[in-house]
Amino acid sequence: MWRRLLALLGVRSAASARLESQADRALIGARAEAATGRQLAKLETRGWAVFHGLSIPGSRVDLDHVIVPPDGRTVIVLDTKAWHAGWYTQLKGGRVHCGTQDRHAQIEAVAGYARRVHAELGMRVTVWPLVVVHGSQVRGPRGEYLEAPVAGGGSVFVLGIERLVPELLHASKSVDGKAACKVAARVEEVLPPHPGSGVR
């Protein structure tokens, strides 16, 4: 009540400023996730299974998007990021930076999510970790994407939202409807909705 009263009087504390900043970031992130969801909807008409807001049992991890291509051999764990539009996202010394800010810990986290999803699925599928960036332009050595190395081997692909659907369609061209349905059913079985997320 006191915070509301002080806010009405135009008095801001450091704590209230932090809370407002967190709320602003959460809103920006939610809008970016919704925009990613609208792009992914284009894939559903082509036989891709797309899930939003799933969780890993026994953890607080919120999986933004989990995608099953029609090839039935892969699962994509996709994390949406809303980064500074005035800065480039690129590799510096093998680590992902947005402008001067090192964001590689976030990339490593997504790699970890993919490993955990693979373990939960318990299937012979490849699980790809993918990060899609809103705002910041992605600059890689070979174009508008990055292949960021992560600890323990492997890599995470990082690309801008405008490249998401074309790159996914290019990467997965084969179709095995029976296998894809089996994988999608397994995703639904072992990765429940994250508390507070909307419908899948």
Phi and psi in degrees as GROMACS dihedral restraints (atoms count N, CA, C in turn):
[ dihedral_restraints ]
;  ai    aj    ak    al  type     phi  dphi    fc
    3     4     5     6     1   -64.7    20    10
    4     5     6     7     1   -38.0    20    10
    6     7     8     9     1   -63.1    20    10
    7     8     9    10     1   -40.8    20    10
    9    10    11    12     1   -63.6    20    10
   10    11    12    13     1   -44.2    20    10
   12    13    14    15     1   -61.9    20    10
   13    14    15    16     1   -45.5    20    10
   15    16    17    18     1   -63.7    20    10
   16    17    18    19     1   -37.5    20    10
   18    19    20    21     1   -64.9    20    10
   19    20    21    22     1   -41.2    20    10
   21    22    23    24     1   -62.7    20    10
   22    23    24    25     1   -32.4    20    10
   24    25    26    27     1   -84.0    20    10
   25    26    27    28     1    -3.5    20    10
   27    28    29    30     1    85.3    20    10
   28    29    30    31     1    14.1    20    10
   30    31    32    33     1   -99.6    20    10
   31    32    33    34     1   123.5    20    10
   33    34    35    36     1  -117.9    20    10
   34    35    36    37     1   133.4    20    10
   36    37    38    39     1   -95.9    20    10
   37    38    39    40     1   167.3    20    10
   39    40    41    42     1   -61.8    20    10
   40    41    42    43     1   -38.7    20    10
   42    43    44    45     1   -64.9    20    10
   43    44    45    46     1   -44.0    20    10
   45    46    47    48     1   -67.7    20    10
   46    47    48    49     1   -34.9    20    10
   48    49    50    51     1   -64.3    20    10
   49    50    51    52     1   -39.9    20    10
   51    52    53    54     1   -64.0    20    10
   52    53    54    55     1   -43.6    20    10
   54    55    56    57     1   -62.9    20    10
   55    56    57    58     1   -41.8    20    10
   57    58    59    60     1   -63.3    20    10
   58    59    60    61     1   -41.7    20    10
   60    61    62    63     1   -63.1    20    10
   61    62    63    64     1   -42.6    20    10
   63    64    65    66     1   -62.6    20    10
   64    65    66    67     1   -41.4    20    10
   66    67    68    69     1   -64.7    20    10
   67    68    69    70     1   -40.5    20    10
   69    70    71    72     1   -62.2    20    10
   70    71    72    73     1   -43.8    20    10
   72    73    74    75     1   -65.0    20    10
   73    74    75    76     1   -39.2    20    10
   75    76    77    78     1   -63.7    20    10
   76    77    78    79     1   -40.1    20    10
   78    79    80    81     1   -66.0    20    10
   79    80    81    82     1   -43.3    20    10
   81    82    83    84     1   -61.6    20    10
   82    83    84    85     1   -43.3    20    10
   84    85    86    87     1   -63.2    20    10
   85    86    87    88     1   -42.0    20    10
   87    88    89    90     1   -63.8    20    10
   88    89    90    91     1   -39.8    20    10
   90    91    92    93     1   -66.1    20    10
   91    92    93    94     1   -39.1    20    10
   93    94    95    96     1   -65.1    20    10
   94    95    96    97     1   -42.2    20    10
   96    97    98    99     1   -61.8    20    10
   97    98    99   100     1   -41.0    20    10
   99   100   101   102     1   -64.4    20    10
  100   101   102   103     1   -39.0    20    10
  102   103   104   105     1   -66.0    20    10
  103   104   105   106     1   -39.4    20    10
  105   106   107   108     1   -62.4    20    10
  106   107   108   109     1   -42.5    20    10
  108   109   110   111     1   -58.2    20    10
  109   110   111   112     1   -39.4    20    10
  111   112   113   114     1   -65.5    20    10
  112   113   114   115     1   -36.7    20    10
  114   115   116   117     1   -67.9    20    10
  115   116   117   118     1   -42.5    20    10
  117   118   119   120     1   -66.4    20    10
  118   119   120   121     1   -25.6    20    10
  120   121   122   123     1   -59.6    20    10
  121   122   123   124     1   -26.8    20    10
  123   124   125   126     1   -65.2    20    10
  124   125   126   127     1   -26.1    20    10
  126   127   128   129     1   -79.7    20    10
  127   128   129   130     1   -29.2    20    10
  129   130   131   132     1   -62.0    20    10
  130   131   132   133     1   -31.6    20    10
  132   133   134   135     1   -72.6    20    10
  133   134   135   136     1    -9.9    20    10
  135   136   137   138     1  -107.5    20    10
  136   137   138   139     1    14.8    20    10
  138   139   140   141     1    92.9    20    10
  139   140   141   142     1    10.7    20    10
  141   142   143   144     1   -87.5    20    10
  142   143   144   145     1   142.7    20    10
  144   145   146   147     1   -97.4    20    10
  145   146   147   148     1   127.8    20    10
  147   148   149   150     1  -125.9    20    10
  148   149   150   151     1   127.5    20    10
  150   151   152   153     1  -121.9    20    10
  151   152   153   154     1   146.4    20    10
  153   154   155   156     1  -126.9    20    10
  154   155   156   157     1   144.1    20    10
  156   157   158   159     1    63.7    20    10
  157   158   159   160     1    49.7    20    10
  159   160   161   162     1   -96.8    20    10
  160   161   162   163     1   169.2    20    10
  162   163   164   165     1  -131.2    20    10
  163   164   165   166     1   162.9    20    10
  165   166   167   168     1  -101.2    20    10
  166   167   168   169     1   122.5    20    10
  168   169   170   171     1   -52.6    20    10
  169   170   171   172     1   138.2    20    10
  171   172   173   174     1    79.5    20    10
  172   173   174   175     1    10.5    20    10
  174   175   176   177     1  -139.1    20    10
  175   176   177   178     1   171.6    20    10
  177   178   179   180     1  -102.1    20    10
  178   179   180   181     1    10.5    20    10
  180   181   182   183     1   -64.2    20    10
  181   182   183   184     1   132.4    20    10
  183   184   185   186     1  -106.6    20    10
  184   185   186   187     1   108.6    20    10
  186   187   188   189     1   -83.6    20    10
  187   188   189   190     1   112.2    20    10
  189   190   191   192     1   -57.1    20    10
  190   191   192   193     1   -51.6    20    10
  192   193   194   195     1  -147.5    20    10
  193   194   195   196     1   137.6    20    10
  195   196   197   198     1  -126.3    20    10
  196   197   198   199     1   128.2    20    10
  198   199   200   201     1  -124.7    20    10
  199   200   201   202     1   136.5    20    10
  201   202   203   204     1  -117.0    20    10
  202   203   204   205     1   109.1    20    10
  204   205   206   207     1   -67.8    20    10
  205   206   207   208     1   163.4    20    10
  207   208   209   210     1   -72.4    20    10
  208   209   210   211     1    -0.6    20    10
  210   211   212   213     1   -77.4    20    10
  211   212   213   214     1   -19.0    20    10
  213   214   215   216     1    71.9    20    10
  214   215   216   217     1     9.7    20    10
  216   217   218   219     1  -115.1    20    10
  217   218   219   220     1    -9.7    20    10
  219   220   221   222     1  -135.5    20    10
  220   221   222   223     1   156.3    20    10
  222   223   224   225     1  -132.6    20    10
  223   224   225   226     1   137.8    20    10
  225   226   227   228     1  -113.3    20    10
  226   227   228   229     1   123.7    20    10
  228   229   230   231     1   -99.6    20    10
  229   230   231   232     1   109.4    20    10
  231   232   233   234     1  -111.4    20    10
  232   233   234   235     1   127.4    20    10
  234   235   236   237     1  -113.6    20    10
  235   236   237   238     1   131.2    20    10
  237   238   239   240     1   -93.5    20    10
  238   239   240   241     1   133.5    20    10
  240   241   242   243     1  -124.4    20    10
  241   242   243   244     1   139.8    20    10
  243   244   245   246     1  -113.5    20    10
  244   245   246   247     1   101.6    20    10
  246   247   248   249     1  -114.0    20    10
  247   248   249   250     1   163.2    20    10
  249   250   251   252     1   -51.4    20    10
  250   251   252   253     1   120.1    20    10
  252   253   254   255     1   -67.1    20    10
  253   254   255   256     1   -21.5    20    10
  255   256   257   258     1   -87.7    20    10
  256   257   258   259     1    -1.0    20    10
  258   259   260   261     1  -118.5    20    10
  259   260   261   262     1   152.2    20    10
  261   262   263   264     1   -88.1    20    10
  262   263   264   265     1   145.7    20    10
  264   265   266   267     1  -100.0    20    10
  265   266   267   268     1   122.2    20    10
  267   268   269   270     1  -155.7    20    10
  268   269   270   271     1   169.5    20    10
  270   271   272   273     1   -86.7    20    10
  271   272   273   274     1   133.7    20    10
  273   274   275   276     1  -132.8    20    10
  274   275   276   277     1   114.2    20    10
  276   277   278   279     1    62.0    20    10
  277   278   279   280     1    33.2    20    10
  279   280   281   282     1    79.4    20    10
  280   281   282   283     1     7.9    20    10
  282   283   284   285     1  -123.2    20    10
  283   284   285   286     1   146.3    20    10
  285   286   287   288     1   -79.3    20    10
  286   287   288   289     1   127.6    20    10
  288   289   290   291     1  -124.6    20    10
  289   290   291   292     1   145.1    20    10
  291   292   293   294     1  -112.1    20    10
  292   293   294   295     1   108.7    20    10
  294   295   296   297     1    62.4    20    10
  295   296   297   298     1  -126.6    20    10
  297   298   299   300     1   -91.3    20    10
  298   299   300   301     1    -2.8    20    10
  300   301   302   303     1   -92.7    20    10
  301   302   303   304     1   126.0    20    10
  303   304   305   306     1   -75.9    20    10
  304   305   306   307     1   117.5    20    10
  306   307   308   309     1  -111.5    20    10
  307   308   309   310     1    15.1    20    10
  309   310   311   312     1   -66.8    20    10
  310   311   312   313     1   -27.0    20    10
  312   313   314   315     1   -60.9    20    10
  313   314   315   316     1   -34.9    20    10
  315   316   317   318     1   -68.4    20    10
  316   317   318   319     1   -34.9    20    10
  318   319   320   321     1   -67.9    20    10
  319   320   321   322     1   -44.1    20    10
  321   322   323   324     1   -61.0    20    10
  322   323   324   325     1   -37.5    20    10
  324   325   326   327     1   -61.7    20    10
  325   326   327   328     1   -42.8    20    10
  327   328   329   330     1   -65.5    20    10
  328   329   330   331     1   -38.3    20    10
  330   331   332   333     1   -60.4    20    10
  331   332   333   334     1   -40.5    20    10
  333   334   335   336     1   -64.4    20    10
  334   335   336   337     1   -39.9    20    10
  336   337   338   339     1   -60.0    20    10
  337   338   339   340     1   -43.5    20    10
  339   340   341   342     1   -62.8    20    10
  340   341   342   343     1   -40.9    20    10
  342   343   344   345     1   -63.1    20    10
  343   344   345   346     1   -40.6    20    10
  345   346   347   348     1   -69.5    20    10
  346   347   348   349     1   -37.6    20    10
  348   349   350   351     1   -63.4    20    10
  349   350   351   352     1   -42.7    20    10
  351   352   353   354     1   -58.1    20    10
  352   353   354   355     1   -43.7    20    10
  354   355   356   357     1   -65.0    20    10
  355   356   357   358     1   -40.1    20    10
  357   358   359   360     1   -67.2    20    10
  358   359   360   361     1   -38.2    20    10
  360   361   362   363     1   -66.2    20    10
  361   362   363   364     1   -40.8    20    10
  363   364   365   366     1    61.1    20    10
  364   365   366   367     1    35.0    20    10
  366   367   368   369     1  -125.2    20    10
  367   368   369   370     1   162.2    20    10
  369   370   371   372     1   -85.2    20    10
  370   371   372   373     1    73.4    20    10
  372   373   374   375     1  -130.8    20    10
  373   374   375   376     1   157.2    20    10
  375   376   377   378     1   -93.1    20    10
  376   377   378   379     1   130.9    20    10
  378   379   380   381     1  -108.9    20    10
  379   380   381   382     1   117.0    20    10
  381   382   383   384     1   -96.0    20    10
  382   383   384   385     1   127.3    20    10
  384   385   386   387     1   -86.5    20    10
  385   386   387   388     1   133.4    20    10
  387   388   389   390     1  -139.5    20    10
  388   389   390   391     1   137.7    20    10
  390   391   392   393     1  -119.1    20    10
  391   392   393   394     1   127.8    20    10
  393   394   395   396     1  -111.0    20    10
  394   395   396   397     1   131.0    20    10
  396   397   398   399     1  -108.1    20    10
  397   398   399   400     1   129.8    20    10
  399   400   401   402     1  -102.6    20    10
  400   401   402   403     1   144.7    20    10
  402   403   404   405     1    90.3    20    10
  403   404   405   406     1   -80.3    20    10
  405   406   407   408     1   -65.2    20    10
  406   407   408   409     1   138.7    20    10
  408   409   410   411     1   -83.1    20    10
  409   410   411   412     1   129.5    20    10
  411   412   413   414     1   -85.7    20    10
  412   413   414   415     1   128.5    20    10
  414   415   416   417     1  -124.5    20    10
  415   416   417   418     1   115.0    20    10
  417   418   419   420     1  -115.8    20    10
  418   419   420   421     1   169.2    20    10
  420   421   422   423     1   -65.3    20    10
  421   422   423   424     1   -21.9    20    10
  423   424   425   426     1  -122.2    20    10
  424   425   426   427     1    25.9    20    10
  426   427   428   429     1   133.4    20    10
  427   428   429   430     1  -152.6    20    10
  429   430   431   432     1   -91.3    20    10
  430   431   432   433     1    42.0    20    10
  432   433   434   435     1  -154.1    20    10
  433   434   435   436     1   161.0    20    10
  435   436   437   438     1  -122.9    20    10
  436   437   438   439     1   147.6    20    10
  438   439   440   441     1  -115.7    20    10
  439   440   441   442     1    98.1    20    10
  441   442   443   444     1   -91.7    20    10
  442   443   444   445     1   120.2    20    10
  444   445   446   447     1   -68.8    20    10
  445   446   447   448     1   145.8    20    10
  447   448   449   450     1  -127.8    20    10
  448   449   450   451     1   160.6    20    10
  450   451   452   453     1   -60.1    20    10
  451   452   453   454     1   141.1    20    10
  453   454   455   456     1    85.5    20    10
  454   455   456   457     1     2.9    20    10
  456   457   458   459     1    96.0    20    10
  457   458   459   460     1   163.4    20    10
  459   460   461   462     1    85.9    20    10
  460   461   462   463     1  -173.8    20    10
  462   463   464   465     1  -154.7    20    10
  463   464   465   466     1   165.9    20    10
  465   466   467   468     1  -121.5    20    10
  466   467   468   469     1   128.9    20    10
  468   469   470   471     1   -83.5    20    10
  469   470   471   472     1   138.0    20    10
  471   472   473   474     1  -126.6    20    10
  472   473   474   475     1   124.5    20    10
  474   475   476   477     1  -146.1    20    10
  475   476   477   478     1   164.3    20    10
  477   478   479   480     1   -80.1    20    10
  478   479   480   481     1   158.4    20    10
  480   481   482   483     1   -58.7    20    10
  481   482   483   484     1   -34.1    20    10
  483   484   485   486     1   -67.8    20    10
  484   485   486   487     1   -20.2    20    10
  486   487   488   489     1   -97.0    20    10
  487   488   489   490     1    -5.4    20    10
  489   490   491   492     1   -58.5    20    10
  490   491   492   493     1   -61.1    20    10
  492   493   494   495     1   -65.3    20    10
  493   494   495   496     1   -46.3    20    10
  495   496   497   498     1   -58.1    20    10
  496   497   498   499     1   -41.2    20    10
  498   499   500   501     1   -67.9    20    10
  499   500   501   502     1   -40.5    20    10
  501   502   503   504     1   -65.6    20    10
  502   503   504   505     1   -42.2    20    10
  504   505   506   507     1   -64.4    20    10
  505   506   507   508     1   -36.5    20    10
  507   508   509   510     1   -68.9    20    10
  508   509   510   511     1   -35.3    20    10
  510   511   512   513     1   -77.8    20    10
  511   512   513   514     1   -24.9    20    10
  513   514   515   516     1  -131.1    20    10
  514   515   516   517     1   101.1    20    10
  516   517   518   519     1  -111.2    20    10
  517   518   519   520     1   -20.6    20    10
  519   520   521   522     1   -81.5    20    10
  520   521   522   523     1   161.3    20    10
  522   523   524   525     1  -133.1    20    10
  523   524   525   526     1   129.0    20    10
  525   526   527   528     1  -140.9    20    10
  526   527   528   529     1    85.7    20    10
  528   529   530   531     1   -57.8    20    10
  529   530   531   532     1   -39.9    20    10
  531   532   533   534     1   -64.4    20    10
  532   533   534   535     1   -46.5    20    10
  534   535   536   537     1   -65.6    20    10
  535   536   537   538     1   -40.7    20    10
  537   538   539   540     1   -63.5    20    10
  538   539   540   541     1   -41.1    20    10
  540   541   542   543     1   -63.0    20    10
  541   542   543   544     1   -38.8    20    10
  543   544   545   546     1   -64.3    20    10
  544   545   546   547     1   -42.7    20    10
  546   547   548   549     1   -67.0    20    10
  547   548   549   550     1   -43.6    20    10
  549   550   551   552     1   -61.7    20    10
  550   551   552   553     1   -40.4    20    10
  552   553   554   555     1   -63.8    20    10
  553   554   555   556     1   -36.8    20    10
  555   556   557   558     1   -67.8    20    10
  556   557   558   559     1   -38.9    20    10
  558   559   560   561     1   -58.6    20    10
  559   560   561   562     1   -47.5    20    10
  561   562   563   564     1   -62.9    20    10
  562   563   564   565     1   -33.9    20    10
  564   565   566   567     1   -70.7    20    10
  565   566   567   568     1   -41.8    20    10
  567   568   569   570     1  -105.4    20    10
  568   569   570   571     1   -12.1    20    10
  570   571   572   573     1  -118.2    20    10
  571   572   573   574     1    92.4    20    10
  573   574   575   576     1   -71.5    20    10
  574   575   576   577     1   162.7    20    10
  576   577   578   579     1   -59.4    20    10
  577   578   579   580     1   141.9    20    10
  579   580   581   582     1   -74.7    20    10
  580   581   582   583     1   137.4    20    10
  582   583   584   585     1   -55.1    20    10
  583   584   585   586     1   129.5    20    10
  585   586   587   588     1    93.3    20    10
  586   587   588   589     1   -12.1    20    10
  588   589   590   591     1   -79.4    20    10
  589   590   591   592     1   158.1    20    10
  591   592   593   594     1   -75.8    20    10
  592   593   594   595     1  -168.1    20    10
  594   595   596   597     1   -68.3    20    10
  595   596   597   598     1   155.0    20    10
